[in-house]
Amino acid sequence: MNILFIHQNFPGQFKFLAPALVQQGHTVVAMTLQKINAGEWQGVKLLPYNAGRGSTPHVHPWVGDFETKTIRAEACFRAALQLQAQGFNPDIIIAHPGWGESLFLKDVWPQAKLGIYCEFYYHAQGADVGFDPEFPAKDVGDVCRLRLKNLNNLLHFEVADCGISPTHWQASTFPAAFRGRISVIHDGIDTDAVAPNPHNSLTLNETITLTKADEVITFVNRNLEPYRGYHIFMRALPELLRRRPNARVLIVGGDDVSYGARPEGSKTWKELFAAEVRPHIRDSEWARVHFLGNIAYQHFIPVLQLSTVHIYLTYPFVLSWSLLEAMSVGCAIVASNTQPLHEAVQHDETGCLVDFFDTAGLVGEVCALLDDPDARARLGTNARNFAVAHYDLKTVCLPKQLQWAEQLAKS
């Protein structure tokens, strides 16, 4: 088959599926808004393209999001016309529609089958919006803006033949009328590579070397922000550091924002909440807190392998790869008792669940695990086994993804 991938930041969620389709003998092309020099990646032909215009200044704030998506969709549409003129006609198109690019592709190739990655459908209640009372809506009209934010999803439902979603909870956020066309298949974790390593060590600032013999607490976000519980974690730190005088705290994550709004003023969320708790932490204690920033994947997995207890918090939103990677590594996990976690973490079986807002409960669970090596070993082994059984790339997820692509072609 001729297969076309669409992803703003290709390969994204398709980093395993696209090369696997190449290995099956298909011709695979990917269109992306990335500025790249390479013409090929693991056998996938890369076609970068650019948007021809920017957003309109002072456009109505409720439609600004859809205008941006329309601009990207037009750019992808015109690039697709050029690709068609060169003789390429895909049998199937696999797209992440979240940024709008794939909206008009069936107008270029009406006979092609379109499968979309169903990551999240926005809701004014029952999901991320309104979950955290500390950050209430600033405008009663936000509910209207959010409804319009789903325009892109709704228009894709009209042209998409089927969908794929990484978790059952994320699939459940989509309207019932389309939900029946969504297959729940995770992107997959390479559990052979993402595995325990008791001999791992890490040197910080070229002076401090940590091993599995040390007490290490890990916390990971793509970016340090409230959506992933950074504020809750930081507020737990003073008591955690006081009760664990030998613990080192490794915090992975950038200073930007991935999902929610930016804070008012010039400070980042990282700076804001660090400044909030710093007066309650002694200098000697603060010296045991290490912000590692965004680190390369080959360095990230060793951090998880070193973890004594791993903390994962999230709003009711998209489940992070890092949680499943921590399970695959065999971490003893303390996580928020929020809906996205429930299909991966069962309390006292594959991890411990605490109320998202309960900092005292979080500290208590972490300290209890730090004092109980047998419980850590049991939870870590169970987490590892669960990840291998349900999320392993080679034996579970990738075969299902390939089957989904075959079914898409026949739909």
N, C-alpha and C positions, 0 to 999 in steps of 0.2 A: 504493500500500500504506500501511497504518498500521505505523510502525516505532518500536520502543521501544529506547532506549539505556539501559544501566545502567553507571554508573561512579561510584565514590566521589568522585572529583575531576574530574567531567566538565568539558571534553571529553576530557582525557587523550590517549590514543592515537587517539581518534576525532575529533580536531579538524579533520581534512580530510574524512573520510568522512561525518560527520553533515550538514554544510552541503551537501555535494555531493548527497546524497539528497534534501534539501529542494529543491535546484535542479532535480532530476528530476521534481518534482511530488508527491513523497510527503509524507504527514503524519508528522512526526518529533517524538517526545516523548523527553525525557531525565529520568530520575529520579536524583537525586544527594543525598548526605549533606552537601554544602556548605551553609553558611548564606549564602544569596544573596537579594538583593532583586529582581533582574531576573526578569521572567517569560518572557523570550525571549532567545535568543542565535543570531544569524545564521539566523533562521527556525525554530530548534528551540525548542519549548515546554519550559520548565524546571520541574520539579516537585521542589522540595526536601522532604525528610522527615527525621525524627529518630528515633533509637533510644530506646525507652521505658525502658531500664534500663541499668545499668552492669555490669561484670564482677563475679563473686562474689569477695569477699575470701578469700584462702587456698585457692582452688580448686586441685586437683591441677595442678602446673606442666605436666604433659604434655598436659592437655586445655584449658588456659587459652586457647590460640590458637583452638581450635575453638569454645569457648564464645563468644568475642568474635565470631567469624564467624556463629554461630547467632543472636546478638542482632541483628546487622546484617541477617541474612537474614529474621528475623521482622519487623523494622521495614519492610523493603522489601516483604515479603509483604502486610502490612496496608495499606501505602500503595497497593499494586497493587490490592487489593480495592476501595479507595475509587475508584481510577481506573476500574476495571471498572464500578462502580456508576454512574459518570458517563457510561458508554456507550462508553468507549474499549477496543477489542479489537485488539491488535497482530497483524499477519500474521507478522512476524518480530521477534525480540528479539536484540539484539547487546549482549553484556555482557562486562565485565572481571570474571571471577569471583574475583579474587585476595583480596578482602575478604569474600566470602561472600554478598553481597547477592542475587545471582540464583538462589540455591539452590532456592527454592520457587516460582519464577514459573510453571513449567509446571503447578503445582497450581492456579494461578489461571486460566491460559490454556493448557489442555492441547493445543489445536489449533495454537498458535503454534509456529513454528520457532525454535529457540534456537541461536545461534552464539556461541561463547566465544573470548575472546582468550587464547591459550595462551602465557603469558609465561615460565613456568619451573616445572619439576617437581623437587621436592627429592630429593637423593640423599645418602646417608651417605658415599659414596666416588665419586671421579671427577669431582666438580664443585667447588663453592665450599667445602663442609665438608671440613676436614682438609687443604686445599690449602696453607695457610700454617702451617708448624710453629711459628712464633712465638706463635700463638694456638691452642693445643690445646684440645680439649674439656675442660671442668672436671668433667664428670660422665659416667661410662660410659653412663648412661641417656639421654644426648643422642640416641643413635641411635634410641631408642624414641620420644622426643619428636618427632624428625624424621619418623618413619614416620606418626605421628598427624597431623602438620602437613599431610600429603598427603590427609587425609580429605576436605577440601573439594574438592580436585581430583577425587578418585575419585567422589564423589557427583555432581559435575557431569557426569562422563562418562556417567552413567546417563541423564541427561535432555537432554544437549546433542545436537544434530543434526550439528554440525560445528564445527571450530575454525579459528582463524587465528593464525599465529605470525610474528613479524617476521624471524627468521633460521632457517636450517636447523639450526644447532647448538641453538638453544633448542627447536625442535620435536623434535630428537632426544632431549631429556631426558625426553620423555613416554613412557609405556608403549606397547609395540608395538600393543596392542589398540585404542588410541585414535589412535595416530599416523597411521594411514591416513586419518583424517577431518580431518587438519590441513592446511590450505593455507598455504604459506610465502609471505607477502606483507608486505613492510616497510611501516611507517606512511608513509614517503615524506619526501623532502627537497625543498623548493622550491629547486631548483638555480639558478633565475633570480634569486631574491632572495639566496640564500646562495652568493655568487660572489666571485671575487677582486676586490680594489679597490686597485690600486697607489698610489692617491692618498690613502688613508686616513691619518688621524693621531689621536693620543690624548694628552690632557693629563692628567697625574697631579698631584694635590695643587695644581692651579692654578699649577704652577711648571715641570714637566718635560713637554715635548711630544715624543712619539715618532712617528716615521714609518717607512716601509719601509726607509729608509736605516740605521736603527738595528738593533742585534742584539737581538732579542726572543725569549725562550724562554717558551712558554705551557704551562700545565698546568691542566686543567679537571676538576672533580668537581661533582656536585650538592651533596654534602657531603664535606668532606675527611676520609677514613676509609681504613682498610687495604684494604677490599674493592676500592677503586679505586687501590690502590698509593701512597697518599699517604705512607706511612712510607718506602717505597723511594725515592720522588722526593726527599723531604727529606734522606735520608741521602746522596743523590748531590749535593746542593746545595753542600756545602763545596768539593769538588774542582771542580765545575762553575764556581763563582764564581771560584775561584783561577785556573783555566785560561782563563777568559773575562772579562778585567778590564773589558770594555766592555759586557757583556751585562746586559740588564734581564730580570728574571724576573717574569712576571705570573701569579698564581695565583688562579683563579676557583673559588669554592665556599663553602658555608656551614659553620657550626660544629656542626651537628647530625649525626645518623646516619640514613642512608637504608636501609641493609641490615644490616650486622653489629651486634654488641653495642656498647654504650657502654663506654668505659674505666672501670676502677675509680677511685674518688676523684672529686674535683670538677673536674678538668681535662678539656677536650675533647681529641679526637684531634689537632686542629689545634695546641692549646697544648702537648700532650704531646711531639709530635715536633719542634715548633719549639724547645722547651726542650732537647731532646736534642742537636740539632745546633748550637744557637746558640753554645756555647763554642768551636766549631771554625770560626767565621765571624767575621772582623773587622767592626768597626762600619761601615767604609767599604763592605765587601762586602754587609752586611745591608741597607744603604741602597738597594741595587739590587734588593731583593726586595720585591714589592708584592702584598699580599693584598687582592684586590678584593672579596671576599665574594660573596654572591649578587647578580648584576646582571641588570637587565632584558634581555630578548632583543634589543631594538634596540641595546643597548650591547655585548652578548655577541658578536654576529657581527663588529663592527668589531675586537674584540680578536683574534679568529681571523685576520681579514684582515691584521692587523699582524704576525702571527707569522712569525719566521724559521725556527724549528723548534718543532714542537708535540709534546708528550709525552703519551701515553695508556697507562695501565696498568690492568689489571683482573684479578681472580680469574676462574676459569672460571664466569661468571655472565652475566646479561643484558647485551647489548651496548648501550653508551650512544649516544644520538642525537648527542652532541657529537663522537664519533669520525667519524661519517659527515658531519656538518656541516663538520668540519675538512678532510675530503677534498674536499667540494664547494667549499670556499673555495680549495682548491689548496695547502694546507699541506704542507710537508715533514715527515713524521711519523715519530717513533720510538715504537714500541709494544711491549707485552709479547707474547711468543710464547706466548699462551694460546689455547685453542680458539675462543672466540667471535670472535677476530680473523681467523681463517684464511680466512674466506670474503670478507673485505673487503681485507685487507692482505697482499699477496704480497711477500716479502722482496726488496728492491732493485728492485721494480717499482712498487708503489703506496705504499711506505713501507719502513722498516727494522724488523725484529723482533729483540728481545733477550730473554734469559731474564728472567722477572719479578723474580727475586731478585738479579740481577747488576748491582749499582750501578756497578761499574767498567766493565762493558760498556755500560751506559746512557750514562755520561759519555763514553766513547769514541765511540759512534755519534753522539751529539749534537754533539760537538766536530768530528768528521769532516765532518758535514754543514755546520756553521757555517763551515768552511774551504773548502767546495766549492759555490760558487753554481750551477755547472752541474748538479751532482747534485741540489741542491734544486729547481731549475727542472724537471728531468726527473721527479723523484718527484712534485712538486706537480701538474704537468700530467697525469701518469698517474693520480694519485689523483682529480683533478677529472673526467677522462674516465670513470673507472670509476664514480664516484658518479652522473654523468649517465646512463650506460648502464644501471645496475642499480638505482638508488634514486631516480631523478627522480620527483617527485610527479605531475606532469601527464601525462607520457608513459608511465610504467611502473607506478607503485604504485597511484595512484588508479583508473585503469581496471580494474586487476586486483581491487581492493577492491570496486568497484561490481559487477563480474561475480560475485565471491564472494557478495555480498548477494543478487543475483538467483538464484544457484544455491541459496542457503540457502532462499529462498522456495519453490523447486521440489522441495526434498529430501523 
